[in-house]
């Protein structure tokens, strides 16, 4: 179970690093850049797949961690 959790955590790190450059706009909040970060953009194609995979891996990581705590 611990090795499965380790594999999920490594995959989660890789998938988060592959996400689009919206994370680069995070620094603009502090520096007072334009508000492009909060614009209404729909994810399409590979961006949508990566976003859903990140959500799935994050939820799986949380659930397995929660189960391991009580077993």
Backbone as CSV, one residue per row, in Angstrom:
resi,resn,N_x,N_y,N_z,CA_x,CA_y,CA_z,C_x,C_y,C_z
1,UNK,0.821,-1.189,0.000,0.000,0.000,0.000,0.870,1.260,0.000
2,UNK,1.995,1.190,0.716,2.869,2.357,0.766,3.567,2.597,-0.570
3,UNK,3.909,1.522,-1.274,4.540,1.706,-2.583,3.543,2.284,-3.591
4,UNK,2.272,1.874,-3.479,1.237,2.426,-4.343,1.072,3.923,-4.077
5,UNK,1.125,4.311,-2.808,1.027,5.723,-2.441,2.234,6.502,-2.964
6,UNK,3.403,5.890,-2.921,4.611,6.531,-3.436,4.518,6.745,-4.949
7,UNK,4.032,5.737,-5.662,3.877,5.852,-7.119,2.873,6.951,-7.463
8,UNK,1.762,7.000,-6.734,0.751,8.040,-6.989,1.325,9.420,-6.707
9,UNK,2.105,9.566,-5.649,2.668,10.877,-5.334,3.662,11.335,-6.400
10,UNK,4.462,10.410,-6.928,5.407,10.774,-7.996,4.649,11.161,-9.268
11,UNK,3.613,10.387,-9.613,2.797,10.730,-10.780,2.111,12.079,-10.611
12,UNK,1.644,12.364,-9.403,0.983,13.638,-9.132,1.947,14.806,-9.305
13,UNK,3.170,14.639,-8.846,4.175,15.693,-9.018,4.463,15.933,-10.489
14,UNK,4.618,14.857,-11.258,4.915,14.990,-12.690,3.755,15.660,-13.426
15,UNK,2.532,15.259,-13.131,1.363,15.828,-13.807,1.191,17.305,-13.463
16,UNK,1.438,17.676,-12.223,1.323,19.088,-11.843,2.376,19.920,-12.576
17,UNK,3.561,19.373,-12.746,4.598,20.101,-13.475,4.285,20.231,-14.960
18,UNK,3.474,19.326,-15.500,3.105,19.380,-16.914,1.951,20.338,-17.210
19,UNK,1.319,20.858,-16.170,0.157,21.719,-16.404,0.547,22.989,-17.126
20,UNK,-0.468,23.671,-17.651,-0.245,24.837,-18.509,0.402,25.987,-17.750
21,UNK,0.718,27.026,-18.468,1.437,28.157,-17.894,0.538,29.124,-17.147
22,UNK,-0.639,28.714,-16.740,-1.456,29.579,-15.898,-0.793,29.778,-14.545
23,UNK,0.033,28.827,-14.121,0.732,28.951,-12.849,1.762,30.080,-12.891
24,UNK,2.264,30.396,-14.072,3.211,31.501,-14.191,2.542,32.829,-13.880
25,UNK,1.253,32.905,-14.089,0.532,34.140,-13.816,0.320,34.363,-12.328
26,UNK,0.601,33.359,-11.523,0.438,33.491,-10.084,1.328,34.570,-9.496
27,UNK,2.495,34.774,-10.068,3.406,35.813,-9.582,2.877,37.204,-9.896
28,UNK,2.013,37.300,-10.893,1.474,38.608,-11.261,0.485,39.125,-10.222
29,UNK,-0.061,38.249,-9.396,-0.966,38.703,-8.341,-0.208,39.579,-7.361
30,UNK,0.981,39.152,-6.996,1.787,39.902,-6.028,2.337,41.171,-6.664
31,UNK,2.793,41.066,-7.899,3.425,42.212,-8.546,2.420,43.177,-9.169
32,UNK,1.132,42.844,-9.128,0.120,43.754,-9.651,-0.068,43.665,-11.144
33,UNK,0.174,42.504,-11.725,-0.002,42.318,-13.161,-1.473,42.324,-13.536
34,UNK,-1.750,42.117,-14.796,-3.141,42.121,-15.244,-3.894,40.934,-14.663
35,UNK,-5.189,40.973,-14.736,-6.012,39.943,-14.100,-6.334,38.806,-15.072
36,UNK,-5.388,38.429,-15.879,-5.570,37.326,-16.823,-5.692,35.991,-16.104
37,UNK,-5.208,35.922,-14.868,-5.242,34.680,-14.107,-6.673,34.228,-13.849
38,UNK,-7.572,35.167,-13.598,-8.942,34.826,-13.248,-9.903,34.949,-14.423
39,UNK,-9.390,34.992,-15.613,-10.267,35.097,-16.778,-10.992,33.775,-17.008
40,UNK,-12.111,33.861,-17.679,-12.927,32.673,-17.949,-12.418,31.993,-19.208
41,UNK,-11.559,30.991,-19.045,-11.059,30.229,-20.183,-11.437,28.777,-19.988
42,UNK,-11.919,28.148,-21.032,-12.246,26.733,-20.957,-11.020,25.919,-21.321
43,UNK,-10.838,24.838,-20.568,-9.738,23.933,-20.889,-10.171,23.052,-22.052
44,UNK,-9.256,22.797,-22.958,-9.570,21.975,-24.118,-8.425,21.002,-24.374
45,UNK,-8.770,19.868,-24.934,-7.783,18.896,-25.381,-6.926,18.332,-24.272
46,UNK,-5.619,18.410,-24.472,-4.689,17.818,-23.512,-4.711,18.549,-22.175
47,UNK,-5.008,19.839,-22.189,-5.096,20.599,-20.945,-6.225,20.066,-20.062
48,UNK,-7.334,19.704,-20.674,-8.460,19.136,-19.935,-8.113,17.767,-19.375
49,UNK,-7.421,16.955,-20.151,-7.025,15.615,-19.696,-6.062,15.719,-18.515
50,UNK,-5.088,16.614,-18.609,-4.127,16.777,-17.527,-4.813,17.306,-16.275
51,UNK,-5.758,18.211,-16.428,-6.481,18.749,-15.290,-7.307,17.670,-14.594
52,UNK,-7.996,16.851,-15.372,-8.800,15.778,-14.779,-7.933,14.702,-14.150
53,UNK,-6.793,14.410,-14.771,-5.871,13.421,-14.214,-5.285,13.917,-12.896
54,UNK,-5.000,15.212,-12.818,-4.512,15.800,-11.574,-5.558,15.670,-10.477
55,UNK,-6.809,15.946,-10.808,-7.888,15.822,-9.840,-8.031,14.375,-9.372
56,UNK,-7.996,13.436,-10.304,-8.131,12.023,-9.960,-6.976,11.541,-9.077
57,UNK,-5.740,11.890,-9.455,-4.589,11.463,-8.665,-4.584,12.107,-7.285
58,UNK,-4.984,13.365,-7.202,-5.054,14.048,-5.908,-6.081,13.413,-4.985
59,UNK,-7.246,13.100,-5.526,-8.289,12.461,-4.714,-7.862,11.055,-4.306
60,UNK,-7.225,10.323,-5.211,-6.742,8.982,-4.891,-5.679,9.039,-3.802
61,UNK,-4.778,10.006,-3.895,-3.739,10.171,-2.876,-4.371,10.460,-1.518
62,UNK,-5.351,11.358,-1.489,-6.013,11.712,-0.234,-6.743,10.513,0.361
63,UNK,-7.469,9.779,-0.460,-8.243,8.635,0.040,-7.329,7.531,0.566
64,UNK,-6.258,7.233,-0.172,-5.342,6.188,0.289,-4.630,6.620,1.568
65,UNK,-4.239,7.884,1.653,-3.604,8.382,2.882,-4.574,8.296,4.055
66,UNK,-5.816,8.635,3.815,-6.838,8.592,4.862,-7.067,7.145,5.323
67,UNK,-7.120,6.208,4.391,-7.338,4.794,4.724,-6.127,4.249,5.497
68,UNK,-4.912,4.601,5.061,-3.709,4.107,5.737,-3.603,4.608,7.170
69,UNK,-4.157,5.774,7.446,-4.115,6.323,8.798,-4.927,5.476,9.769
70,UNK,-6.032,4.931,9.309,-6.928,4.210,10.201,-6.788,2.699,10.127
71,UNK,-5.879,2.183,9.320,-5.687,0.721,9.245,-4.519,0.316,10.111
